[in-house]
């Protein structure tokens, strides 16, 4: 496959456009994207001298894909069934089942909300806007709305209404207006947020002066921000928001310069009528198949969710100084994403079906430490929602509905879920460098939730395992491993733990030993990381 280097003159940024021969185009279209992903990754590994790790075991794969698609570890019954299944296509079928579950919608609502409304992680006041946004986003994901349509709806969210009004709960009444409200309706905030989230560009670095390292100029930032300048909040802190139509302009702060709205590619839209909504024009440009950023930024972000880092990394820093590690792969993913009408499930299905995604996380060669070449699956951190959902799944201690998440319970809510969210929340997108605090460690070691979850009186799973008379010591150890680490214990682990548990001289001492085992597994790095 040959590639030509295309320079976009207004931006000065680099983009790789593939040039296919006729026969290679036909071959590429007839092969699965997952296979093409592996071919390009394998070629890069060969060039870089990377020795590939073997495939993950079925247990390792099921835990990983369950966490990535539904936000929690698998139930023990499903895990046992999957591990005993001899169907060679069982991994592919598992992916399809997980994508069809409500858990996928819930998990990706959490994931995408954190990307689009990062303010809600740290700003308690903005969390009041989360419930309606989550409900709207959940409805979009349930219907598998094409991603370009989803983004258009966000950019075009209706604003000429009382922003504090209560939703009726009707799905047709829901809107993503929270995207604007959490960004305080300010053109500069909206310009920075939309360029990062939808185009992968950190243009806000040019807000006060020309970008020191990239080609963005201050006037380009404000020309882009001008698309949001027709939003008029009548009075400071007033709930009433109005918007005017027509050609938008904005004044660059601390200057006398008034600039028109111009797209980031340097093209100025034609304002043929005063009734045109500038945001509508912007949404058409952002999601256009001719936009050099939209499809690439989207597939790059999705790739990072499953492989720990972007092909362009950080994912919101497409620039001339931050080159893609696998430009051919980025181009291919974007092309297929467009061909399949911006179907997020299609893209996710192909990535998770690739051998690249299904490699073990166990290092088998020193070259695999270079994570950008994907010689093995990198170990990744979990979100606060995932940690809590895993604890619920493993212990059976807390009843969690599929509609529930910690942000919806409101600031200061006195629930285990809200407490965990406050303690484990993070505004970092870097999954490869998870940070743990002393307070987090203490909460997992001796917090009320863990104490109750490992007690015979309150934990459904613990009680079911320990009190079941037909299970031997070895089988009980196995059950604890399956419910927490989603794998069978090794022979060495069984021998060591059987000796420890059998040393108890009474049922009470042996129960305490099982509680110690359960506690240790729930506090292990293997339980608290995605690998």
Phi, psi and omega in degrees: 000128179262149180229139175250147180269120182251126177257126178271105190306314183295334185255327184075015180263158186257141178219140181261123179247126184283145173242109183261139167287159185302315183290324181289328177297314179299316180297317181296320182290333183272349180258155182289146179299323180301322178290322179293324174303311182296321180299314182289321177294319179296321178297318180293319178297322178295318179296323184269358180072035180267126176272122185283140174285160177287173177295151175292153174293165179301320181294315179297317181295315184296320178297314182297310185289330176293317177297318184286329184260330182238357174082010179204163180289160183285155173291149185299318181299317178293322180296313179299317180297317181294317183293331181271350182285131182260005181294123180295343180259016187294330179291316178297318180292324177298315179302315179298319180295317181293322179295335182271356185273153174301330180300328177296316180297315180298312183296317182282340169295313177300314184296311185287327175297319179296329179286317186276328180239062181297339179298330184291343180291321187245341184257110183297326183294325182286345183293341176296340181272351186292316186305312180293320180297316179298317180296319178295312182297321179298320179295324178294318181288326177298323180271001182051048178298133178308142187297326179295324177291321178300315181293320177302318181295322178295311182296328182263016183308135180293135184237346185278062181205170176292114187288348179260009182293156180269135177286147179280349182092349177290130183300330179285344181270349183281144177219162176268031182301339179301334178301322180280319184293319180293340177260017172060019177061016183274131180305320182292322178291320181290324177296314180295317183292315181290323181292322179288310188289321189254341182239350180069031185237130178267069184284344182297343177295345178256016183294318184259340182196168177302142182301130184287338185240340183245185185268001182289138179252157181301320182294331178294321178300312185285332173296322177288318179298335182298337178297341180253008188281349180275000176281125186236110173269112193305316179222153180302131180067012176280142178283348183276124180238131177235160180220136179257155178265177176104180183296121182270144175220159178212148179266131176289125183306144177064020175222173173257017186268126177255126183241149176275162176287123180223137179295162182291346176272006176090358182271132178262124180292155176270128180259080187282349179211147181287350183269359181288132176275120181302325180294328177295317177298318180296317182297324178294320180289316182302316187266005181295145177294343179272352179293126185287353186245322195305302183296319181293317179297323181291310182293327178296319179292317178299316178303317182295328180296330184256338181244004173088338179209157180277160171295322162256122186226128003297158188291339181254032182226056171287115181203170181290343181258359182232086189277153176291139177285330181228074185300323180296321180293318179300316179296317181297312180300316180296319181296314181293324179299317178293317180298330179261027171058042175056042180276109182296320181296322177301311182297315180296318180300316183290321179296314183287340176276353181285151175295327179304316179289330188267010176291154176291156175270355180284126181286130179240358180204143181302332182295342184284354176288343178278087192298336184291349180254002170056046175288337174211170175283125179288150174282134187235153175283163178252154175282167178300320179296320180293318180299315181293317180298323178295318178297320177297314181296319185285327187254336184066021188276326188238132180276113183242125178275159181291344180271352191268140166209162190297326181293329183285343183283347175093156180301135175076010181298135184266068178231152178304322182295314179296321179296318179295320180297314180298325184280323187253001181298152180211141176260013179267138176267359182278103180283341188274352181227064181294138180252137177239135180261167177297321180295322177295315179298318179295321180297323180281331182279315185216023175288163183300321182297311181293320179301313180290323184291340180251018179259149181296329185284330191239343181265117180300315183292314181300315180296316182298322182284309187291322186272356182282114189289337185279353182268134174282172177302316180298319181291327177291319176300316179301316181297320178295320178296316181295323183284339183249305184265355177060037176206163173283147175289154175285166179300318180298319179295319180296315181298312182295317183286326178296321178297318181295314184289319182291346178289346179293136183269354181214166177300323180296317179292321179291323176298318177297323179293320177296322178297320177299317179298312181300314179300314182297320180293319180292337179262001183283153176298327180298327178280326189266004179232159173260126187215000000 
